Amino acid sequence: MLMLVIGAVLAGLAGCEILDKQASLEYEAATKRWYAGDYPAAVSMYITLVKEHPYSTHADNALYWVGVTQFLYLGETEKSLQAFRLLLKKYPGRDMAPAAQLYIAEIYELGYNDYVRAIEEYRKAARYSDKDVRERSLYSLADNLFRVGRIDDAWTTWKTQVTEFPRGSKADLAFYRLGTTAFSKGQIEEAEGYYRRSLEVSKDKETVVKAKFALAQCLEASESLTAALAIYQELEPLYQNKAAIQIKIKALETRITKKSY
């Protein structure tokens, strides 16, 4: 009897191994179609894989790429949402669940311009322990809160983000947004500190230029005119609007000259 049970277990394991190998082959074939740019065929193949091999380790990845492809390449926004929701329903504990929830939030923000619903979905995404998803969700949550006029909530959320991820991939942007928010409230010294933190961690040229320009504005507002001028002059070759920064430099030079009398 024991041998029969062991034989049945081994047969079952062998069967699972065969099915998983088949699912792997189908996933690879679908991915090849995706890289070849045949997105409708890839989506169809991914969906077939999920239907025929629902317990495969590739099933959540397949549904994820269905959702991504339908949103980004096929313009099927509602179908994309359905794919991501199905992933969360069927595989809530799988690796792709956090990324799927983040995508749902991004679709409401970018696909539907529904910022209120996006806030709700970003909050869900921010609850995941996945560090990248949580950081990105916190930044975008704050961005959408700011967009709908909830400035203090946005401020608090960006503060939470940079406290948890002071050198994360979105830290420079969060510090910059904290700076612009503080500056708009007349908190010049605090804004200056945030802009300097942004510059400390940023590797993005566009963000660096914006943060330096904003820092120069803070210095100018606090009457540190020479320091502000030095930054504007440093930015002149890099600034997109050449005429605007040249006007800024000339005006500041005039202020410094008058102040010296």
Steps between C-alpha positions, in 0.01 A plus 500: 500500500783737595672434170179583315473834681865583433453405134196727472687791658798455269270477199327818609829683542614382157175622350538841665857524374385427144222759522733761645755435226225541240390826663860622491524425129172682434612799705828520309315476167259779599788717616679452169186621318495800735862593423425457131232768535208267434308621805153357420650152451707530818195601703298211359778254585541636853125470560498143370784415738305634799188304400680173436761526778338706777735360766817560302770720649474703178127575527528826695779625271288415197201696633727790589632525145148469362406809702813695410468423130132581479555837668824614339484346154144405412303788650269260682491677833197329650623155399834587657330581830312170483825309453667666796193450719487133403867465595429648844198275547663174390857561618492754786814357659708466185798719410317703233209607724664822628597611148148421375344719770740783416404471134131522589568827680702633205221411259248702699744791510639492146231313309188654651627815675299381798726637772263425787481131406875501433557618858297205627693252287843648583416462869440128441827466309691682775395233751716236331839423650667508159734797546499625141121480473451668837735788420353563157149475641572749778646751253207471260248499784640832619505634144132422454409637842677824402314500169159492666596775742581291807832676549558409864427131435740508206766661717458234770518218244818632336650535849414138570659397170832675556514383861467137387695535176742794542711383206234315302432531129233766561670680789635787289154576362337479843759735653447737208122497543538556874718798413249652258221450754701667777597787267135559406423535872779754546717253693816600315762349729317166513456501122873564455577196715276275294649620171847427631389150604360447151834596347686269737317191375397584144664345197244636256625800301158659461425475871844641586441803278154563651626456856797733444277767345259470793789515747622819333151647538511418872839667537375801308191522725721490810725774354798267441533664162860413414443131573178505296675668208776238500241222465312679220827550314588134547160403358508734201658248255256230614176691535252436222359853489819696435329838475321456833810412701704776335234749605513352850879538512497860378227597746691342788826667394315833508366427849848412626645820350231718656541326834871577497441880488 
